[in-house]
Amino acid sequence: MRPLPVILGVVLGLAAAAVVLPMFDGRGAPQGSRAGPVLSDCDGPLRELVIHYVPASANITAEVYRDLLRHLPDGVTVHAVCPDAAAFDDLRARAGAVRCTLRPVVVGHPITTWSRDRWLALEPAGPGEPVVLLAPRGEDGADAWPERRGDERVADDLAADLGTGVTATRSELYFDGGDFVADTETVFVTPAVLRRNLQRTVATREELVERLRAVLGRRVVLFDEAPDHHAGMFMMATGDRTVLVGDPSAGLRVLDPGCDGAADALLPREGADASAETQALFDAVARQCAEAGYRVVRIPMVPGRDGRTYLTHVNAILDRRDGRRVVTMPTFRGAEALNDAAERTWRDLGWDVRRVDCTACYPHFGSLRCLVNVLSR
Amino acid sequence: MKGLKGILTVLGIAAGTMAVTLALLAPGSAGAVDQGAMRPLIAQPTLAVGGCTFTLESVEPADGKMHLRVKAANATDKPLDASAWLRLSASQKPDPNSRVMRLPQAVWTEKCVASLAPGETKTFTFTPVLEPAAGALLTATMSDGSQPAVGIARGIQLSVQRANLLQTNQTGS
């Protein structure tokens, strides 16, 4: 064989491989499917949401879903993950007339009502590419908690139901979806993700940050200090390099100006947390966001001493469409002064506010954003 | 005809070169992720304190107690003293509607102090007696206080089993 065709063939082959290789995933990236960056919490119009509905938990979710669904415009599709068809019928009856499209995803196994933590949505890698649902390696407590075991399957359930537009993949890392808040530049990550993965899936903090950056496709700010809760309970990205961060002392001044226990009544498990230690954790989040180059706006908020029950108005769903910014914000009966103060904070940032009564669900350690995941914008 | 044969030759060699290159360089490229394709978990977490490496080798229930085995290794050519805090935390079982686990509470802490000759390795065993509530979730961690704690690398579900075993053993004894 003459050498020229061989050389030419090898050169062509190497060039083609160089073009194709970047399409294969590197370490930490979801394998088997290409993916874009993690979906922003605050940019673009909502297109598809995912909720879980379990009739046995209707007492904590039905009112929330009814209010939310009635606020959503047409053009938004809400996929309702239900254990069976009867559950979906029950949800539809409770929701009443809505403008959005409400469709069932019947999974045939137990689930919890909390959609947010089950997966992260990664944007399509390009035109015609699917949304990738990135599920954690496993769920805390799955062996002792059948509904949580069922939650592990929901990303696959959705991909199977929604067809070619959505694929699911499983991360090598442990996390809850609520551990992350993102805009188009940065993803903020709670210390819990480090605790759950250090010396378990990764050797060092640096390795974790690198793997998160690779898989989420955005700059990673891994908090060294933060309240021990999901990120969406104490902060939210609002666009334009701005974040809202909770302020417990401001919240208590609003909710309990006479210091007569008004806040404790709304946090019956152990009362409101007015400790300097907890305030310092919220302040640490604000400081770390500022160090990352963000404008930080504080919003009044009241956490409970149990470390889990929060009266928080950042646990919200943000929608930007047709030049308007609309935030669907949780509210709490008996906390009207706090609701109003939080609404003013959102409005000052240019967001129109729609209210959803989350009185029934917040004692169970989550609020509106915890119940609702965003699949696409 | 001769020209066509030459083009086919070039394309054939190119295809072969590309296939070999991708086979050699593409990282884990085929198919969707499944558990079998994942890298294994780190079974024994380690904590470096000075020149000493503490390894949490095992956390197992037996005889109504928890048995923690920790190995301390001095890889330096000098004697050293080092310590790490061991901690067991328990979370109460949440109600089915809860979004997250309740915050864990420390139920046992102990300082593991190692005095090691150059190159020496010692193994320490701790056997705390616990009375966790039935179904409580146990997690073992170690830390020197200046860096993030590292835990036994098996997760809460195994801790549940451990707690249940412990409860069974206590009931039976």
Chai-1 contact restraints between the chains, C-beta under 6 A:
chainA,res_idxA,chainB,res_idxB,connection_type,confidence,min_distance_angstrom,max_distance_angstrom,comment,restraint_id
A,P5,B,G6,contact,1.0,0.0,6.0,A-B,restraint_1
A,P5,B,T9,contact,1.0,0.0,6.0,A-B,restraint_2
A,P5,B,V10,contact,1.0,0.0,6.0,A-B,restraint_3
A,V6,B,I13,contact,1.0,0.0,6.0,A-B,restraint_4
A,L8,B,V10,contact,1.0,0.0,6.0,A-B,restraint_5
A,G9,B,V10,contact,1.0,0.0,6.0,A-B,restraint_6
A,G9,B,I13,contact,1.0,0.0,6.0,A-B,restraint_7
A,G9,B,A14,contact,1.0,0.0,6.0,A-B,restraint_8
A,V10,B,T17,contact,1.0,0.0,6.0,A-B,restraint_9
A,L12,B,A14,contact,1.0,0.0,6.0,A-B,restraint_10
A,G13,B,A14,contact,1.0,0.0,6.0,A-B,restraint_11
A,G13,B,T17,contact,1.0,0.0,6.0,A-B,restraint_12
A,G13,B,M18,contact,1.0,0.0,6.0,A-B,restraint_13
A,L14,B,T17,contact,1.0,0.0,6.0,A-B,restraint_14
A,A16,B,M18,contact,1.0,0.0,6.0,A-B,restraint_15
A,A17,B,M18,contact,1.0,0.0,6.0,A-B,restraint_16
A,A17,B,T21,contact,1.0,0.0,6.0,A-B,restraint_17
A,A17,B,L22,contact,1.0,0.0,6.0,A-B,restraint_18
A,F24,B,A26,contact,1.0,0.0,6.0,A-B,restraint_19
A,F24,B,S29,contact,1.0,0.0,6.0,A-B,restraint_20
A,Q31,B,G28,contact,1.0,0.0,6.0,A-B,restraint_21
A,Q31,B,V33,contact,1.0,0.0,6.0,A-B,restraint_22
A,G32,B,G31,contact,1.0,0.0,6.0,A-B,restraint_23
A,G32,B,A32,contact,1.0,0.0,6.0,A-B,restraint_24
A,G32,B,V33,contact,1.0,0.0,6.0,A-B,restraint_25
A,S57,B,N97,contact,1.0,0.0,6.0,A-B,restraint_26
A,I60,B,N97,contact,1.0,0.0,6.0,A-B,restraint_27
A,W114,B,R99,contact,1.0,0.0,6.0,A-B,restraint_28
A,D140,B,I156,contact,1.0,0.0,6.0,A-B,restraint_29
A,G141,B,I156,contact,1.0,0.0,6.0,A-B,restraint_30
A,A142,B,Q157,contact,1.0,0.0,6.0,A-B,restraint_31
A,D143,B,Q157,contact,1.0,0.0,6.0,A-B,restraint_32
A,D143,B,V160,contact,1.0,0.0,6.0,A-B,restraint_33
A,A144,B,V160,contact,1.0,0.0,6.0,A-B,restraint_34
A,T169,B,V33,contact,1.0,0.0,6.0,A-B,restraint_35
A,R170,B,V33,contact,1.0,0.0,6.0,A-B,restraint_36
A,E172,B,M38,contact,1.0,0.0,6.0,A-B,restraint_37
A,L194,B,P148,contact,1.0,0.0,6.0,A-B,restraint_38
A,L198,B,P148,contact,1.0,0.0,6.0,A-B,restraint_39
A,L198,B,V150,contact,1.0,0.0,6.0,A-B,restraint_40
A,Q199,B,I42,contact,1.0,0.0,6.0,A-B,restraint_41
A,Q199,B,P45,contact,1.0,0.0,6.0,A-B,restraint_42
A,Q199,B,V150,contact,1.0,0.0,6.0,A-B,restraint_43
A,R200,B,L41,contact,1.0,0.0,6.0,A-B,restraint_44
A,R200,B,I42,contact,1.0,0.0,6.0,A-B,restraint_45
A,R200,B,A153,contact,1.0,0.0,6.0,A-B,restraint_46
A,G307,B,L103,contact,1.0,0.0,6.0,A-B,restraint_47
A,H364,B,N97,contact,1.0,0.0,6.0,A-B,restraint_48
A,H364,B,S98,contact,1.0,0.0,6.0,A-B,restraint_49
A,H364,B,R99,contact,1.0,0.0,6.0,A-B,restraint_50
A,F365,B,S98,contact,1.0,0.0,6.0,A-B,restraint_51
A,F365,B,R99,contact,1.0,0.0,6.0,A-B,restraint_52
A,F365,B,V100,contact,1.0,0.0,6.0,A-B,restraint_53
A,G366,B,R99,contact,1.0,0.0,6.0,A-B,restraint_54
A,C370,B,R99,contact,1.0,0.0,6.0,A-B,restraint_55
